[in-house]
Amino acid sequence: RGPKGGYGLSMGSRKLTLLAIYEAVDGPLRESTCLLDHQVCTGSSCIFGGLLESVNSQVRDHLSSTRVADLVFEPNGKRTGGT
């Protein structure tokens, strides 16, 4: 549904990951190396240490391991847990 008909999936919800949807809309997921608009250091002495690497990895892992079917709810309010 939607004002112009909405969207359809090109593959089944059990195969389609959130990463595939993200990359179809925004292009390849790029890792953020700095929270500032302009990087001001080499990163070796960044106060965030390895935090950004860890967050980047967690986001990619979550998006690539979560399938659309995992997010579908039955009318009773429970997730279907599609595999």
C-alpha positions as CSV (number, residue, x, y, z in Angstrom):
1,R,0.0,0.0,0.0
2,G,0.9,3.6,-0.1
3,P,0.1,6.7,-2.1
4,K,1.7,5.2,-5.2
5,G,1.2,1.5,-4.6
6,G,4.0,0.8,-2.1
7,Y,6.8,-1.7,-2.5
8,G,7.2,-5.4,-3.1
9,L,10.0,-7.7,-2.1
10,S,12.2,-9.2,-4.8
11,M,12.8,-12.3,-2.7
12,G,11.1,-14.1,0.2
13,S,11.1,-12.5,3.6
14,R,13.0,-15.5,5.0
15,K,16.0,-14.8,2.8
16,L,15.9,-11.0,2.7
17,T,18.1,-9.3,5.3
18,L,17.9,-5.8,6.7
19,L,21.4,-5.1,5.3
20,A,20.1,-5.9,1.8
21,I,17.2,-3.5,2.2
22,Y,19.5,-0.8,3.6
23,E,22.0,-1.2,0.8
24,A,19.2,-1.2,-1.9
25,V,18.0,2.2,-0.5
26,D,21.2,3.9,0.6
27,G,24.0,2.1,-1.2
28,P,26.8,0.1,0.5
29,L,27.0,0.4,4.3
30,R,30.1,2.5,5.0
31,E,31.9,2.3,8.3
32,S,32.1,5.5,10.2
33,T,35.7,6.3,11.3
34,C,34.9,9.6,12.9
35,L,32.0,11.3,14.6
36,L,33.2,14.8,13.6
37,D,32.3,16.5,10.3
38,H,36.0,16.7,9.5
39,Q,38.4,14.2,10.9
40,V,41.0,16.0,13.1
41,C,43.3,13.2,14.1
42,T,44.8,10.0,12.7
43,G,42.6,7.9,14.9
44,S,45.5,6.4,16.8
45,S,44.9,8.7,19.7
46,C,41.1,9.0,19.4
47,I,39.3,9.3,22.8
48,F,36.8,6.8,21.5
49,G,39.5,4.1,21.1
50,G,38.0,1.1,19.4
51,L,34.4,2.1,20.1
52,L,33.6,3.1,16.6
53,E,35.0,-0.1,15.1
54,S,33.0,-2.1,17.6
55,V,29.8,-0.2,16.9
56,N,30.3,-0.5,13.1
57,S,30.8,-4.3,13.5
58,Q,27.7,-4.7,15.7
59,V,25.5,-2.7,13.3
60,R,26.7,-4.7,10.2
61,D,26.3,-8.0,12.1
62,H,22.8,-7.1,13.3
63,L,21.6,-5.9,9.8
64,S,23.1,-8.9,8.0
65,S,21.8,-11.5,10.5
66,T,18.2,-10.1,10.8
67,R,15.8,-11.3,8.2
68,V,12.5,-9.6,7.4
69,A,10.7,-12.7,8.5
70,D,12.3,-12.3,12.0
71,L,10.3,-9.0,12.3
72,V,6.9,-10.2,11.3
73,F,4.2,-10.3,14.0
74,E,1.2,-12.7,14.1
75,P,-2.2,-11.2,14.8
76,N,-1.7,-12.3,18.5
77,G,1.3,-10.0,18.8
78,K,4.0,-12.6,18.8
79,R,6.8,-12.7,16.4
80,T,6.7,-15.5,13.8
81,G,10.4,-16.1,14.1
82,G,10.6,-17.1,10.5
83,T,13.6,-19.2,9.5
